[in-house]
Amino acid sequence: MNSLNKKFPRLLPEPIRKNMRVDALIDTAFKAYNGGRLAEACRLFTEKMLPKNGTVGMSITGALTPAGLGRAAIVPLMKAGFVDWIVSTGANLYHDLHFGLGMELFAGNPFLNDVELRHEGIIRIYDVLFDYDVLLDTDAFVRKVIQEPEFQRTMGTDEFHFRLGKFVFERERKLGIKETSVLSAAYQYGVPIFTSSPGDSSIGMNVAAMSLRESGLQFDVNRDVNQTAAIVYGAKSGGLTSSVFILGGGSPKNFILQTEPQIQEVMGIEERGHDYFLQCTDARPDTGGLSGATPAEAVSWGKIDPDTLPDCVVCYLDSTVALPLITAYALNKVAPRKRKSLYEKRDALLNKLREQYFQRGTIEKIAHRTDVKEKKTRKAVPKTTGRAVLSQRSNGAKSK
């Protein structure tokens, strides 16, 4: 028992009180199982990821914006300077447009007759309902906007979303609404938003249709890969931490994590991986899919710094539950930060990465490094844990 007292805090929470704040509730009562992991996630975000001006990237999958979480949680995090760049599915950005355009979505239930809904022209996303015209009107808005001269060229998805967000912001002003749209907020606060699969959404579908009408808009996916890596390299080379806040999994999770292998494995620039990893997911790791892959596995790819592995947290919880709680906790615990406005620095960041790549990169096979030195400023992973084995094995696995 004495050894337990020395290693672990006693599990004896105080009774829940009337009118407790969210942060007090989490710190008091979320002690074990995934409640415990959520509390760890909240503390990781507020005590490690946000301090010292650390750079935080967020990936978004699952139908979060149709559920209203863009307005409720993601926009407040961006406004507070707690999220500096984003990788999202195109679907989340498409449904985000509904709110910025003042359209109506409704809280229904998941047990309606979908054949009847189809006859009535009603769309269902589990228990979220809206009229089919919401899709048609949003499509029409996208097609009208991308006919503008500024869209008649090739651009990265971050630039596309920035320019699209400008038109959403202008529509919000005309409607007398504000802070309803992630795209609009990203435009206002200079937060770059990337889509890893730009053709896989209704936004991409409308862009594709307009290409048949000789639209000049094309997505530069090469720029996206290099630009996201440039954001990470800019943070790490500037002495800041780079953290990932992953909601769900899927392609955006890989896209935000592959920035480190792009720097190390492909470009040959010495790096150690993201500093902190926070994921909210319901995906299992044993199926081999990326959505459920653990931060320990990510270490072996060079995606995560092995020294910070004990601080990485996976919270096995629906993002629609975890995200509002983490957001409320952070807003109560941490003062707003000065926003980095990374979109305005995109060219400078990319030029910095390009310069390093030309100095160190090669077309030939890059030598496999096995001499990655431990950082003296951080505690080494305890050798008694299973994580230490992964960390030791992965020290040379940063580049292939």
C-alpha positions as CSV (number, residue, x, y, z in Angstrom):
1,M,0.0,0.0,0.0
2,N,2.9,2.4,0.8
3,S,4.2,2.0,-2.8
4,L,0.8,2.9,-4.1
5,N,0.7,6.0,-2.0
6,K,4.0,7.1,-3.4
7,K,3.1,6.6,-7.0
8,F,-0.6,7.4,-7.3
9,P,-3.1,9.9,-5.8
10,R,-5.8,8.5,-3.6
11,L,-9.2,8.0,-5.4
12,L,-11.5,9.8,-3.0
13,P,-13.5,12.5,-4.9
14,E,-15.4,15.2,-3.2
15,P,-19.2,15.1,-3.5
16,I,-20.6,16.9,-6.5
17,R,-22.1,20.3,-5.5
18,K,-24.9,22.3,-6.8
19,N,-23.8,24.9,-9.4
20,M,-20.3,23.5,-9.9
21,R,-18.4,24.8,-12.9
22,V,-17.5,22.4,-15.6
23,D,-13.8,22.6,-14.9
24,A,-14.4,21.9,-11.2
25,L,-16.7,19.0,-12.0
26,I,-14.1,17.4,-14.3
27,D,-11.3,17.9,-11.8
28,T,-13.4,16.6,-8.9
29,A,-15.4,13.7,-10.3
30,F,-13.8,12.4,-13.5
31,K,-11.3,10.1,-11.9
32,A,-11.4,6.7,-13.7
33,Y,-12.0,4.9,-17.0
34,N,-12.8,7.3,-19.9
35,G,-13.9,9.9,-17.4
36,G,-10.3,9.8,-16.1
37,R,-9.0,10.0,-19.7
38,L,-11.2,13.0,-20.4
39,A,-9.8,14.8,-17.3
40,E,-6.3,13.9,-18.5
41,A,-7.2,15.3,-21.9
42,C,-8.4,18.6,-20.4
43,R,-5.2,19.0,-18.3
44,L,-3.0,18.0,-21.3
45,F,-4.7,20.7,-23.4
46,T,-4.5,23.4,-20.8
47,E,-1.3,22.6,-19.0
48,K,1.0,21.4,-21.9
49,M,-0.5,22.2,-25.3
50,L,-1.6,25.8,-24.8
51,P,1.2,27.3,-22.6
52,K,4.3,29.1,-23.9
53,N,2.4,29.9,-27.1
54,G,2.5,26.3,-28.4
55,T,1.1,25.7,-31.8
56,V,-2.1,23.6,-31.9
57,G,-3.5,21.9,-34.9
58,M,-7.0,20.4,-34.9
59,S,-8.4,17.6,-37.1
60,I,-12.1,17.3,-37.5
61,T,-14.1,14.2,-38.7
62,G,-17.5,13.0,-38.0
63,A,-20.6,15.1,-38.5
64,L,-19.7,17.7,-35.9
65,T,-20.8,20.9,-37.6
66,P,-24.3,19.7,-38.4
67,A,-24.7,19.1,-34.7
68,G,-23.9,22.7,-34.1
69,L,-20.4,22.1,-32.6
70,G,-18.8,24.5,-35.0
71,R,-20.6,27.4,-33.5
72,A,-20.7,26.0,-30.0
73,A,-17.1,24.8,-29.5
74,I,-14.7,25.2,-32.5
75,V,-15.3,28.9,-33.2
76,P,-14.8,29.8,-29.5
77,L,-11.6,27.8,-29.4
78,M,-10.4,29.7,-32.5
79,K,-11.5,33.0,-31.2
80,A,-9.6,32.4,-27.9
81,G,-6.4,31.6,-29.9
82,F,-6.5,27.9,-28.7
83,V,-6.6,26.4,-32.2
84,D,-4.1,27.7,-34.7
85,W,-4.7,25.5,-37.8
86,I,-7.2,22.9,-38.9
87,V,-7.6,19.9,-41.1
88,S,-11.2,19.0,-41.7
89,T,-13.3,16.8,-43.9
90,G,-15.0,18.7,-46.6
91,A,-18.4,17.5,-45.3
92,N,-17.9,19.4,-42.0
93,L,-17.1,22.6,-43.9
94,Y,-20.0,22.1,-46.2
95,H,-22.5,21.7,-43.4
96,D,-20.8,24.6,-41.6
97,L,-21.9,26.8,-44.5
98,H,-25.6,26.2,-43.6
99,F,-25.1,28.1,-40.3
100,G,-23.1,30.9,-41.9
101,L,-25.8,31.4,-44.5
102,G,-28.6,31.6,-41.8
103,M,-30.2,28.3,-42.8
104,E,-32.2,26.2,-40.3
105,L,-31.3,22.7,-38.9
106,F,-33.4,20.9,-36.3
107,A,-32.9,18.6,-33.4
108,G,-35.1,15.6,-34.3
109,N,-34.7,11.9,-33.4
110,P,-33.1,8.9,-35.0
111,F,-36.2,6.7,-35.2
112,L,-38.1,8.4,-38.0
113,N,-39.2,6.7,-41.2
114,D,-36.5,7.6,-43.8
115,V,-38.7,6.6,-46.8
116,E,-41.3,9.1,-45.5
117,L,-38.6,11.7,-44.9
118,R,-37.4,11.3,-48.5
119,H,-40.9,11.8,-49.8
120,E,-41.2,15.0,-47.7
121,G,-37.8,16.3,-48.8
122,I,-36.2,16.1,-45.4
123,I,-32.5,15.1,-44.8
124,R,-31.5,13.1,-41.7
125,I,-28.1,12.9,-40.1
126,Y,-28.9,10.5,-37.3
127,D,-31.0,12.9,-35.2
128,V,-30.3,16.2,-37.1
129,L,-33.0,17.1,-39.6
130,F,-33.1,19.8,-42.3
131,D,-35.0,20.6,-45.5
132,Y,-33.5,19.3,-48.8
133,D,-33.5,22.9,-50.0
134,V,-30.7,23.6,-47.5
135,L,-28.5,21.5,-49.6
136,L,-29.7,23.0,-52.9
137,D,-29.3,26.6,-51.6
138,T,-25.8,25.9,-50.2
139,D,-24.8,24.3,-53.5
140,A,-26.0,27.4,-55.3
141,F,-24.1,29.7,-53.0
142,V,-20.8,27.7,-53.5
143,R,-21.3,27.7,-57.3
144,K,-22.0,31.4,-57.4
145,V,-19.0,32.3,-55.2
146,I,-16.4,30.2,-57.1
147,Q,-17.4,32.0,-60.3
148,E,-15.7,35.1,-58.9
149,P,-12.4,36.1,-60.7
150,E,-10.3,35.5,-57.5
151,F,-11.1,31.8,-57.8
152,Q,-10.1,31.3,-61.4
153,R,-6.8,29.7,-60.7
154,T,-5.0,26.9,-58.9
155,M,-4.7,27.3,-55.1
156,G,-4.2,25.3,-51.9
157,T,-7.3,24.3,-50.0
158,D,-6.3,26.7,-47.2
159,E,-6.5,29.6,-49.6
160,F,-9.7,28.4,-51.1
161,H,-11.3,28.1,-47.6
162,F,-10.0,31.5,-46.6
163,R,-11.5,33.1,-49.7
164,L,-14.8,31.2,-49.3
165,G,-14.9,32.2,-45.6
166,K,-14.7,35.9,-46.7
167,F,-18.0,35.5,-48.6
168,V,-19.6,33.6,-45.7
169,F,-18.5,36.5,-43.4
170,E,-20.1,39.0,-45.7
171,R,-23.3,37.0,-45.8
172,E,-23.3,36.8,-42.0
173,R,-23.0,40.6,-41.8
174,K,-25.9,41.1,-44.2
175,L,-28.1,38.7,-42.1
176,G,-27.1,40.4,-38.9
177,I,-25.5,37.2,-37.4
178,K,-22.0,36.5,-36.2
179,E,-19.7,33.7,-35.0
180,T,-21.9,31.0,-36.5
181,S,-19.5,29.6,-39.0
182,V,-16.0,28.0,-38.7
183,L,-15.1,29.2,-42.2
184,S,-16.1,32.7,-41.4
185,A,-14.2,32.7,-38.1
186,A,-11.1,31.2,-39.9
187,Y,-11.2,34.1,-42.3
188,Q,-11.5,36.6,-39.5
189,Y,-8.8,35.1,-37.3
190,G,-6.3,33.9,-40.0
191,V,-6.7,30.2,-39.1
192,P,-5.7,28.1,-42.1
193,I,-8.1,25.2,-42.9
194,F,-7.1,22.3,-45.1
195,T,-9.1,19.5,-46.5
196,S,-7.1,16.3,-47.1
197,S,-9.6,15.0,-49.7
198,P,-11.0,18.1,-51.4
199,G,-13.1,16.1,-53.9
200,D,-14.8,14.1,-51.1
201,S,-17.7,16.5,-50.2
202,S,-20.4,18.5,-51.7
203,I,-18.1,21.5,-51.9
204,G,-15.7,19.4,-54.0
205,M,-18.7,18.1,-56.0
206,N,-19.7,21.6,-56.9
207,V,-16.2,22.6,-57.8
208,A,-16.0,19.5,-60.1
209,A,-19.3,20.4,-61.8
210,M,-18.1,23.9,-62.4
211,S,-14.9,22.6,-64.0
212,L,-17.2,21.3,-66.8
213,R,-18.2,24.9,-67.4
214,E,-14.6,25.9,-67.8
215,S,-14.0,27.2,-64.2
216,G,-10.3,27.8,-63.6
217,L,-10.4,26.6,-60.0
218,Q,-8.1,23.7,-59.2
219,F,-6.8,22.5,-55.9
220,D,-3.1,22.3,-55.3
221,V,-2.8,19.2,-53.1
222,N,1.0,19.4,-53.3
223,R,1.0,22.8,-51.7
224,D,-1.3,21.5,-49.0
225,V,1.1,18.7,-48.1
226,N,4.1,21.1,-48.0
227,Q,2.2,23.9,-46.4
228,T,1.0,21.8,-43.4
229,A,4.5,20.5,-42.9
230,A,5.8,24.1,-43.1
231,I,3.4,25.1,-40.2
232,V,4.8,22.3,-38.0
233,Y,8.4,23.0,-39.0
234,G,7.9,26.7,-38.4
235,A,6.7,26.0,-34.9
236,K,9.4,23.5,-34.0
237,S,12.3,25.4,-35.5
238,G,11.1,28.5,-33.7
239,G,11.3,26.9,-30.3
240,L,7.5,26.3,-29.9
241,T,5.8,23.0,-29.3
242,S,3.6,21.4,-32.0
243,S,0.5,19.7,-30.7
244,V,-2.4,17.8,-32.5
245,F,-6.0,17.8,-31.2
246,I,-7.7,15.0,-33.1
247,L,-11.5,14.7,-33.2
248,G,-12.4,11.3,-34.6
249,G,-9.8,9.9,-37.0
250,G,-10.0,9.3,-40.8
251,S,-8.0,11.1,-43.4
252,P,-7.7,14.4,-41.5
253,K,-6.0,12.5,-38.6
254,N,-3.4,11.1,-41.0
255,F,-3.0,14.4,-42.8
256,I,-2.2,16.3,-39.7
257,L,0.2,13.7,-38.4
258,Q,2.0,13.0,-41.6
259,T,3.5,16.5,-41.4
260,E,6.4,15.1,-39.3
261,P,7.3,12.2,-41.7
262,Q,7.1,14.7,-44.5
263,I,9.8,16.7,-42.7
264,Q,11.9,13.8,-41.6
265,E,11.5,10.8,-43.9
266,V,10.8,12.6,-47.2
267,M,12.7,15.9,-46.9
268,G,15.5,14.6,-44.7
269,I,15.3,17.4,-42.1
270,E,16.1,16.3,-38.6
271,E,13.0,16.5,-36.3
272,R,11.5,14.4,-33.5
273,G,7.7,14.4,-34.0
274,H,4.8,16.3,-32.6
275,D,5.1,17.2,-28.9
276,Y,1.6,16.4,-27.7
277,F,-1.2,14.2,-29.1
278,L,-4.8,14.4,-27.9
279,Q,-7.4,12.3,-29.6
280,C,-11.1,11.8,-28.9
281,T,-12.3,8.7,-30.7
282,D,-14.5,5.6,-30.6
283,A,-12.2,3.7,-33.0
284,R,-10.4,0.5,-31.8
285,P,-6.7,0.1,-32.4
286,D,-6.8,-3.6,-33.0
287,T,-8.4,-3.4,-36.4
288,G,-5.2,-1.8,-37.9
289,G,-7.0,1.3,-39.1
290,L,-5.4,4.7,-38.7
291,S,-8.5,6.1,-36.9
292,G,-7.7,3.9,-33.9
293,A,-3.9,3.9,-34.1
294,T,-2.4,4.9,-30.8
295,P,0.2,7.6,-30.1
296,A,2.6,4.8,-29.2
297,E,2.3,3.4,-32.7
298,A,2.7,6.9,-34.1
299,V,6.1,7.2,-32.4
300,S,7.4,4.3,-34.6
301,W,6.6,6.5,-37.6
302,G,8.3,9.6,-36.3
303,K,4.9,11.3,-35.9
304,I,5.2,11.8,-32.1
305,D,8.2,12.7,-30.0
306,P,9.0,9.6,-27.9
307,D,10.0,11.8,-24.9
308,T,6.4,13.2,-24.6
309,L,4.6,9.9,-25.1
310,P,3.5,9.6,-21.5
311,D,1.7,12.9,-21.8
312,C,-0.2,11.8,-24.9
313,V,-3.9,11.0,-24.3
314,V,-6.5,9.0,-26.2
315,C,-10.0,9.6,-24.8
316,Y,-12.4,6.8,-26.0
317,L,-15.4,9.1,-26.1
318,D,-17.8,10.5,-28.7
319,S,-16.5,13.8,-29.8
320,T,-19.9,15.4,-29.4
321,V,-19.5,14.7,-25.7
322,A,-15.8,15.4,-25.3
323,L,-15.4,18.5,-27.3
324,P,-17.9,20.8,-25.5
325,L,-16.5,19.6,-22.1
326,I,-12.8,20.2,-23.2
327,T,-13.8,23.6,-24.6
328,A,-15.6,24.8,-21.5
329,Y,-12.7,23.5,-19.3
330,A,-10.1,25.3,-21.4
331,L,-12.0,28.6,-21.5
332,N,-12.4,28.5,-17.7
333,K,-8.8,27.6,-17.0
334,V,-6.7,29.6,-19.6
335,A,-6.8,33.2,-20.6
336,P,-7.2,33.9,-24.3
337,R,-4.0,33.8,-26.2
338,K,-2.8,36.2,-28.9
339,R,-3.9,34.6,-32.2
340,K,-1.1,33.5,-34.5
341,S,-2.9,34.3,-37.7
342,L,-0.9,31.6,-39.5
343,Y,-2.7,32.2,-42.8
344,E,-0.9,35.5,-43.2
345,K,2.4,33.8,-42.7
346,R,1.8,30.9,-45.1
347,D,4.3,32.0,-47.8
348,A,7.1,32.8,-45.3
349,L,6.6,29.4,-43.6
350,L,6.7,27.6,-46.9
351,N,9.8,29.4,-48.0
352,K,11.5,28.5,-44.8
353,L,10.7,24.8,-45.3
354,R,11.8,25.0,-48.9
355,E,15.1,26.5,-48.0
356,Q,15.8,23.7,-45.5
357,Y,14.7,21.0,-47.9
358,F,17.1,22.3,-50.6
359,Q,19.9,22.3,-48.1
360,R,19.3,18.8,-46.7
361,G,17.0,16.9,-49.0
362,T,17.9,14.5,-51.7
363,I,16.3,12.5,-54.5
364,E,18.3,9.5,-53.5
365,K,17.4,7.3,-50.5
366,I,17.7,9.2,-47.3
367,A,20.0,7.6,-44.7
368,H,18.1,5.9,-41.8
369,R,19.0,7.7,-38.6
370,T,19.6,5.7,-35.4
371,D,21.3,8.4,-33.4
372,V,18.4,10.6,-32.4
373,K,19.6,12.0,-29.1
374,E,17.4,12.4,-26.1
375,K,16.4,15.9,-25.2
376,K,18.0,16.8,-21.9
377,T,15.2,19.3,-21.1
378,R,12.6,16.5,-21.0
379,K,12.2,13.5,-18.8
380,A,13.0,10.2,-20.5
381,V,10.2,7.6,-20.7
382,P,10.5,5.3,-17.7
383,K,12.2,2.1,-18.7
384,T,9.8,0.0,-16.6
385,T,6.8,0.7,-18.9
386,G,5.8,-0.9,-22.1
387,R,5.8,2.6,-23.6
388,A,9.5,2.8,-23.0
389,V,10.1,-0.3,-25.2
390,L,8.2,1.4,-28.0
391,S,10.1,4.7,-27.5
392,Q,13.5,3.0,-27.5
393,R,12.6,1.0,-30.6
394,S,11.4,4.1,-32.3
395,N,14.3,6.4,-31.7
396,G,15.8,5.5,-35.0
397,A,12.5,5.2,-36.8
398,K,12.1,8.8,-37.7
399,S,13.2,8.4,-41.3
400,K,13.3,5.4,-43.5
